[in-house]
Amino acid sequence: MLLPAGARPVGLQQEGRDVLVVRWSHGHVGRHRVRDLRLQCQCAQCVDEWTGERRLDDGAVPADVHPVTIEPVGLYGLQIAWSDGHNTGIYTWETLAAGCQCAECAAQATTS
């Protein structure tokens, strides 16, 4: 999903242990598989700051990883503390919007 100017999350809800639902101010309801969010972390522990090379071994992230806490970071993103002990990544609104896995966004991705 392309994030409209000024759009921001107005609600977060865990749906089971596997899905995080993000309700946006412009009406979109985004869905994210939580393990996929964990694997998308862009912090310096997960991605080399100089080369951009992934450091995170996908196989080291448990299949049942899930958010323990979710906290706002300023007016631009979220910090998620994960059940695997990781807690340094920041997920910006743009990152969350771009990674949306709802049916509408998945359909748009396959037609683009």
N, C-alpha and C positions, 0 to 999 in steps of 0.2 A: 504494500500500500504506500502510495506517496502521501506524505504527511502535509495536510493543508496548513498554511501559515496560521500560527497561533493555536493550533490543535494541541491538546495535552490530555493525558489520562485523567479521568474523573472517577474511576473505580477499578479495583483489582479484586479478583476472586479466584481462589484455588478451586478447580473442578476435579475432584478426586485427587489422586497423588500425581497424576500425569500431565495435567493441563492447567496453565495459567490464563485466565480470561482478563483482557484489558478493555475497559469501556472508555471510549474516546469522546472528547467534548463535541466533536462534529457528528456523533451518532454511530460511528463504526464500532463493532464489537470484535476485537481481535482475539485470536486463540494461539497459544504457544505451547508446544510440548516442552515440558520443563527440562528434560535431559538435553534437548536440542539447544535451549537457551544456555545451559551450562557449557555445552561444547562450543558455543559462539563467543564465549568470553574473550575479550580483547586486551585484558590486563597484561602487564609485563611478565607475569609468571606463565601466562598461557601463549603469548606471542612475543617473539624477540623484537625488542624496540628498534634495533638497528636494521635487521634484515627482513622483518615481517614474517619470518618463518614460524610456523606453529610449533610450540613447545609441548603443548598438551597432548598426551597420548589418549586418544578416545577410549581405548580399552581400559584405561585406568579409572575412568569415571563409571561408577556403579550404575547399572540399569535402573535402579530405583532411586537415584538421586532426586532430591526435591528441595524447594526453598524452606529454610527454617525461619528466616526473617526477611522482610522486604522493606527497605527504608528509602524515602525520597532523598535525592541529592540535588540541592538547590532547586532551580526551576527547569532542569534539563534532563533528569534521568532518575534511575533507580539503582540502588546497591542491594544485591541479593547475597545473603549468607546461605550457603548450601549445606546439605546434610553430609557432604564429603569433606567438610572443613574449609572449603574455599570461600573467601569473602572479599576479595579485592577488586573484582570487576565492577564497572559502572556500565549500565545499559541506558544509552541516551534514548530520548523519545524517537529520534530518527531510526536508531538501530532496532528498537522494538517494532516500529511501524514497518520497516523494510523486511523484517523476519516474520511477519504475520503469517500464520498457517491456517486461517479460517477458510472455509469453502470458497468464498468470493475471491480472496486473494490468491488462493491456489489455482483457481480457474483462470484468473488473469495472467498468472505466471506461465501457464501452459499455452496460452494463446499469444504471448508476446514473442 
